[in-house]
């Protein structure tokens, strides 16, 4: 029986935890996750990983600092064969790295050494990549630089959104981590050292990055809408109101109206030129309102042609 400590927090990690926990050759002895969060009217919400651990009957532990003596003692008392880390949210310190050398396995959501860092899934979309994937890798002191154990890929097409990538890679990651653990000796023997000269980095996503500049080319705007669909959402200003843009399409430009100025509004959307082509805005969300199609919005509201989107 392979003994595992699993570290993870968001929804992305849940499929991997479940896949490992339900395998007859593996025992997940402890789940380490981030602290519960207060939401709404002081309602305490467990992390998705903690919720799944409770469902599976696995002990969940939420240290404020995973490298504290208390936390390290708890992990050491289990003496795991492997520590699996998938979007946990804290940096693994030297004690664990040294004691469990070559036995701490991370899942990273890019084809390393491409897009090391915080937001690799979004970066693949923003850069108009045609393929992305997940890698199992060894953790070392510097971020995302460890040897790559194995990778799996998925295609990106012209309608792929961040939700599609997240959900597909979550499932692929669960298969990948299971295969990596069950066939570790072979996978480890065939590991690949990353070529630092080919490394690139993904930026941390900020709310401000969601603002759409309509003077950019239509493809760039479309990529931003698809990459930031979950958070921070892309937005423009209509009459000083920040309006989220959830879905657009692109058609050929057929007039010379300046970029950003609305020239038509109908049931199919808001028509506005970008730098090179026309953007049709199909789904919007005004402040404190629900997301809706433009068709539904204009049944009771007006958006005037000639309005400049800022």
N, C-alpha and C positions, 0 to 999 in steps of 0.2 A: 504493500500500500504506500503510495507516494503522499507524503505529508506536506501540505501547503498552507502558507499564510497569504491571504489575498488582500491587497491594498487597492481600493478604488472608491470613487464617489458618485459620478453622474450616471445618467441613464445609459450612456455609451458602454459602461463597464458591466452592466447587468447581465447581458447575454453570456459573457465570458465566465462570470461567477457561476451562473446556472449550469453552463456546459461542464465546467470542471467539477462542480459539486455532485452532479448526477452521473459521473463516470465511476464505474465500479472499481477502478484501479487507483482512484484518487480520494484522499480525504482532505477537505478544506477545514482545517482545525480552528482557524480564526480569521475573521474579516476585520480589517482596519479601515476606517472611513472618517470623513470629516464630521464635525459636530452637527447636531440637529440645528435647523434654522427656524427662526420665528418669522411667520408670515401672516398677513392679514391682521386680525384682532388677537395678536399674541398667540396664535396657534402654532404649536411646535410641529415642524415637518421633518421627518427623518430623510436622510439622503436616499436616492433610489437604490443604492447598493445596500444600505442598512435595511431598508424595507424588504429587499429580496433575501438578505441573510436571515431575517426574522422568519420569513415564510419558509425557508429551507431548514430552519432549526439550527443555524450556525451562530456561535457567539459573535457579537459585534462589539468592537472597541473603538472609541472615538477620542484619542488623545489630542490635547491641544498642541503638543509638540511630539511628533513621532520619534524624535531622537532623545527624548528625556530618559532618565534612568529607569523610571517606572515602565515606560513603553518598551525600552530595550530588554528589560528583565522579563517582561511578559512574552515577548517574541522568543527570547532565548530559552524560556521554560518549555516552549513547544518544540524547539529544535527542528525547525522545518527543513525538508529536503530542498524546497524552493520557496522564494518569496516572489509572488507575481504582482506587478505594479501596472495598473491601467487607469490613467487619468485620476490619480489619487489626490494631488494638489499640495503635497509637501515634498521638500527635497530630502532624499535619503542620505543620511550622514555617514561619516567614515567608519564608525563602529560596525554598522550593518554591512557596508561595502567590503570591509576587510574580513569579517567573520564569515560572511556568506559569499565570498568571492566566486564569480562565475555561476552563482545560483540565484541571483536576483534578475528576473526577466521582466522587461518592460515591453509594452505594446505602444508603438508610435504610429500615428495616422498619416504617414507619407512614405514614399519610396526613398528612404535614406540613401545618400546624404542630402537629398533634396528636402528643403523645408524643415530644418530643425527648428525647435521653438514652440511657441504657444498656440498658433492657429494654423496648422498645416492643411486642414481640410478646406478652409476658406481660401488659403493661398493658392491651392491648386485650381480653384475656380477663377479667382481673380487673374491668374496668369494664363487662362484659356488652355490649360492642359487637356489632353485627350485621354489621359490615363492617370489613375492614382492608385493608392493601395495602403496596406498596413504592413509593418515589419515587427517581428519579435527580435529583441535585441538585449544585449547585456548592459546593465547600468554601470557607469563609472562617474567620477567626481564632476567632470564637465558635462554640460547638458546635451543629451542626444548624440553623443560621440562614440558610444560603445560599439563593439562588434555586432554586426547584423547576423542573426541566426537564420531567419527565413522570412520570406515576403509572399504576399498574395496581392493580386491587382483587380481593379474594376475599371470599366470604360466610363468616360464622361462624354455626354452628347450635348446638343445645343439647348436642351430643356432641363438638364440635370440641375437640381438645386442643392443647397447645403443639407437640406433634410434628407434627400436621396443618398448623398454621400455618407452622412452620419449613420443612417439606418443600415445601409449596405455594409459599410466598413465595420459596424458593430457586430454584425453576424459573421463576417469574414474573420474578424479578430478572434471570435470565440472558437472557430474551427482551427485557426492558426495557433492559438495558445495551447489548445488541447494537443495538437500534433507535436508542437515543440516540446511539451512536457513528456508525453508518452514516448517520444523518440529522441530524447535529449542527447544521448551519447553520439548518435549519428549526426544530428543537427549541429551539435557543438563542434564536432570534428570538421564540418563543412562550413563553419562560420566565415564571414567575410569582414575584413577590416575596412572601415570607411575611408574613402579617399577625401581627405579634407580639402584638397584643391577643387573638388567638385561640389562642395557644400554650399547650400543657400539657406536662408533663414526666413521664417514667417514672423510677421509683426504681431504684437498684441493688438487685438481689435479694440478700438475706442468708439464711443458713441458718435463722435464728430466724423468718423470715417464714413458714416452712412449718408452724409449729405451728397446729393446728386448735383453735379455740375452739368447742365444741359449743353454746354459748349463742347463737351467731350464727344468722341465718336459713339455711335449707337451701341456698338459691340461692348465697349468698356462699360457703358451704363447698364446694359443687360447683365453683364457678368457681376457687377456690384449688387444688383437687385437679387440675383440668385445666390450669391455668396453670403449676403447679410440678411437673408430672409428671416431667420430666427432672431438674431440679435446682431447689431442694434436696430435692424430694419433700415432700409434706405428711405430718405425723406427729401421733400422739397417744400418750399414755402409758397402757399397760395393766399394772397391777400394777408400776408404776415402770419398765417397759421401754418405750423409745421405739419405737413400731411405725409403719412407713411405711404410708400409705394410698394405694394405686395406682388404685383404681377404686371409685366409689360410684354409687348411684342414689337417687332421691327418690320417696317415696310419701306419700300423705296421712297425717297424724298421726291415730292412732285410740286414743290413751289419754292419760292425764294424768301419766305418769311424767316426772320432772324431766329437762331436757336433759342429755345426756352419760351417762346411766345406761342400760346395756344391759338390754333387756327380753326379747330373744329371740335365740337363735343356732341356725341350722339350715343346711342345705345351700345355701340361697340367700344367706346372709350374716349379718352381725351387725346387729341392729336397735337403733337408738338414736335418741332424739328430738333434734332441733335446736330452735331457738327456736319454729319455726312448723310444721314438717313432720317426717317421719321419714326418717332417713338409713339406707340399707342399705349397709353396707361389704362389698364383694365380693372385693377383692384386697388382701392385706396382706403385710408383710415384717417379720419380727422381726429383731433385731440378729444379724448374721453368718449369716443364713439367706437362702435364695432367695425371690424373690417367689412367692406361691402364692395360689390361690383359698381363700376361707374354707372351702369344701366340702372341699378337700384337707387343709387344716390341721387341721380338727376330727376327721379320721379317726384321728389319733394324739395329739391334744392337746385340752385343754379350755379353753374360755372361758366363764366363768360368767355367767348372767343376774344382774343386780344389780350387776355391776362398774361402777364409775364411770370413764369415760374423762376424762383430765385433759389 
